[in-house]
Amino acid sequence: MKVGIVGGGISGLTAAYILAQNHHEVTVFEKSQELGGLVASFTQKGWQWPLEHFYHHFFSSDQELFDLAKKLKIENKLFFKKPKTSIYLEGKIYRFDNPQSILSFPKLNLFDKFRTGLTTAFLKVNPFWQPLEKITAQKFLQMTMGKKTFKLIWEPLLQSKFGPFAQQIPTSWFWTRIKKRSFALGYFEGGTNTLISSLKTAIEKNGGQVLNNQEVTCLKPTGKKVEITVDQKKQSFDQILATVSPQTLLKITPSLKGESFKKLQSIGSLCLVLELKESFLKDKTYWLNINESSFPFVAVVEHTNYIDKSHYNNEIILYVGGYYPTSHPFFKMNKEEIYRKFLPYLEKINPNFNFKLSTLNFELFTENYAQPVPGLNHSSDLPSIKTSLPGLYWCSLDHVYPEDRGVNYAIKLGKEVANEILKTTEK
Ligand SMILES: Cc1cc2nc3c(=O)[nH]c(=O)nc-3n(C[C@H](O)[C@H](O)[C@H](O)COP(=O)(O)OP(=O)(O)OC[C@H]3O[C@@H](n4cnc5c(N)ncnc54)[C@H](O)[C@@H]3O)c2cc1C
């Protein structure tokens, strides 16, 4: 069977790998120059390891990732560490990643901390997310952890992550973040690119093709086949898997016009990656959550407080990132303009840091479809992996709910849709 895959991100490559292993003729079309989609990497002169455009790490609950790494024989390249996580609140940095640091956090009293601990423990052990999608995270957290904890810790995070949609986020989204996240964080030797290049090699070894710079502009059913248009050239496939956003799928597939998934909401993301001469977060914090809704970004991530700087020519890597509706003016700005917008806020975090003297280079990465925005009772709005067009399958960030988007769930989805396509050959 001839299968065309639109998108060389994790889900597309995983599906292609499984289908190629099962002796199907697979072609992956990726519009960008690099493979990987949201985990794509870049490199600079003198770096040994490529670096993700957007900060990435894995969790100890990422079973699908471990299984795939084992199959690709790269499990020995995956390592875990416990880097420091902190929050920035009212002009100060507080460590916030273990029971001692949370107990000594001065902004909450013992009763608030007890309620927070109890709610977190409940969410960790509770396997039932369905009742939780009927209540907003805002209401649930105010009720369980208390209004003060919500205002200080969670409201700014919901605000900066979801902006105008913050008040509609169901507790099920919060549940999966608490349940699946671990303090120990995983990374591949050589970065996530190790996973991407191993997948590519495995697909090609099994006879598949992985093509870069190939933007699919049209998907059209023709008889029993589906036709793909790339560079005005048409090619026919027995089955197609599209791994793109709902908006892109509708744009390139005119015959899907009336589909209900038009209603799905999402936001974009933007990351400024600074290459510095000296450390910015001197207390060795890797991940700094910004709990100030007036700041234009939600996280400052000093990658080299987690992964040794020797892999990056001894440069310090600092990500500054946020989430924004795609209509936000940031998406029209260039990297210098964003740098100038962010700089005064970075200077508030570390007033002694001299960016002029320390900045070697900086890059800007943007993505329109970075985070689905769930609403109450979201499970009833979920799209299916089978579209209404025979032979056209679809998987995206929107398909992994109640999980939050993540590499582990993109792998799971890629496997699921490949198995669905394989079933059609058994009939
Ligand atoms: C800021 C940020 C931080 C994240 N951090 C983490 C993390 O720490 N840990 C974690 O596990 N996950 C993280 N994620 C999530 C993770 O990156 C994604 O869940 C995962 O990579 C999604 O893979 P995918 O294949 O579903 O989609 P994508 O990666 O979006 O792949 C889709 C591919 O389709 C291509 N494409 C689109 N249109 C076309 C077209 N017309 N023709 C051809 N190709 C096309 C795109 O270029 C892309 O390569 C993060 C995401 C973001 C945005």
The ligand as a MOL file (V3000), in Angstrom:
LIG
                    3D

  0  0  0     0  0            999 V3000
M  V30 BEGIN CTAB
M  V30 COUNTS 53 58 0 0 0
M  V30 BEGIN ATOM
M  V30 1 C 6.9690 25.8610 23.4330 0
M  V30 2 C 6.7880 24.3770 23.4320 0
M  V30 3 C 7.4410 23.6030 24.3670 0
M  V30 4 C 7.2430 22.2280 24.3940 0
M  V30 5 N 7.9070 21.4930 25.3320 0
M  V30 6 C 7.7340 20.1600 25.3760 0
M  V30 7 C 8.4550 19.3720 26.3050 0
M  V30 8 O 9.2440 19.9000 27.1000 0
M  V30 9 N 8.2540 18.0310 26.3150 0
M  V30 10 C 7.3800 17.4190 25.4380 0
M  V30 11 O 7.2450 16.1900 25.4770 0
M  V30 12 N 6.6760 18.1440 24.5370 0
M  V30 13 C 6.8260 19.4830 24.4880 0
M  V30 14 N 6.1520 20.2300 23.5600 0
M  V30 15 C 5.1480 19.5500 22.7040 0
M  V30 16 C 5.7540 18.7230 21.5830 0
M  V30 17 O 6.7490 19.4580 20.8950 0
M  V30 18 C 4.6360 18.3480 20.6050 0
M  V30 19 O 3.5770 17.7510 21.3170 0
M  V30 20 C 5.0710 17.3770 19.5100 0
M  V30 21 O 6.3150 17.7090 18.9760 0
M  V30 22 C 3.9920 17.3840 18.4300 0
M  V30 23 O 4.3560 16.5830 17.3380 0
M  V30 24 P 3.3860 16.4680 16.0870 0
M  V30 25 O 3.9980 15.5620 15.1200 0
M  V30 26 O 2.0080 16.1080 16.5750 0
M  V30 27 O 3.2210 17.9410 15.4960 0
M  V30 28 P 4.2900 18.9220 14.8410 0
M  V30 29 O 5.5680 18.8370 15.5360 0
M  V30 30 O 3.6010 20.2450 14.7600 0
M  V30 31 O 4.4670 18.3400 13.3570 0
M  V30 32 C 3.6890 18.7140 12.2590 0
M  V30 33 C 4.5950 18.8460 11.0600 0
M  V30 34 O 3.8270 19.1250 9.8910 0
M  V30 35 C 4.5450 20.0390 9.0770 0
M  V30 36 N 3.5840 20.6750 8.1600 0
M  V30 37 C 2.5890 21.5340 8.4510 0
M  V30 38 N 1.9140 21.8840 7.3360 0
M  V30 39 C 2.4860 21.1830 6.3090 0
M  V30 40 C 2.2230 21.1040 4.9000 0
M  V30 41 N 1.2280 21.7830 4.3360 0
M  V30 42 N 3.0200 20.2910 4.1500 0
M  V30 43 C 4.0280 19.5670 4.7110 0
M  V30 44 N 4.3210 19.6250 6.0380 0
M  V30 45 C 3.5510 20.4110 6.8170 0
M  V30 46 C 5.1550 20.9950 10.0960 0
M  V30 47 O 6.2360 21.7350 9.5500 0
M  V30 48 C 5.5820 20.0100 11.1800 0
M  V30 49 O 6.8970 19.5380 10.9610 0
M  V30 50 C 6.3580 21.6110 23.4750 0
M  V30 51 C 5.7170 22.3940 22.5140 0
M  V30 52 C 5.9180 23.7520 22.4790 0
M  V30 53 C 5.2190 24.5890 21.4530 0
M  V30 END ATOM
M  V30 BEGIN BOND
M  V30 1 1 1 2
M  V30 2 1 2 3
M  V30 3 2 2 52
M  V30 4 2 3 4
M  V30 5 1 4 5
M  V30 6 1 4 50
M  V30 7 2 5 6
M  V30 8 1 6 7
M  V30 9 1 6 13
M  V30 10 2 7 8
M  V30 11 1 7 9
M  V30 12 1 9 10
M  V30 13 2 10 11
M  V30 14 1 10 12
M  V30 15 2 12 13
M  V30 16 1 13 14
M  V30 17 1 14 15
M  V30 18 1 14 50
M  V30 19 1 15 16
M  V30 20 1 16 17
M  V30 21 1 16 18
M  V30 22 1 18 19
M  V30 23 1 18 20
M  V30 24 1 20 21
M  V30 25 1 20 22
M  V30 26 1 22 23
M  V30 27 1 23 24
M  V30 28 2 24 25
M  V30 29 1 24 26
M  V30 30 1 24 27
M  V30 31 1 27 28
M  V30 32 2 28 29
M  V30 33 1 28 30
M  V30 34 1 28 31
M  V30 35 1 31 32
M  V30 36 1 32 33
M  V30 37 1 33 34
M  V30 38 1 33 48
M  V30 39 1 34 35
M  V30 40 1 35 36
M  V30 41 1 35 46
M  V30 42 1 36 37
M  V30 43 1 36 45
M  V30 44 2 37 38
M  V30 45 1 38 39
M  V30 46 1 39 40
M  V30 47 2 39 45
M  V30 48 1 40 41
M  V30 49 2 40 42
M  V30 50 1 42 43
M  V30 51 2 43 44
M  V30 52 1 44 45
M  V30 53 1 46 47
M  V30 54 1 46 48
M  V30 55 1 48 49
M  V30 56 2 50 51
M  V30 57 1 51 52
M  V30 58 1 52 53
M  V30 END BOND
M  V30 END CTAB
M  END
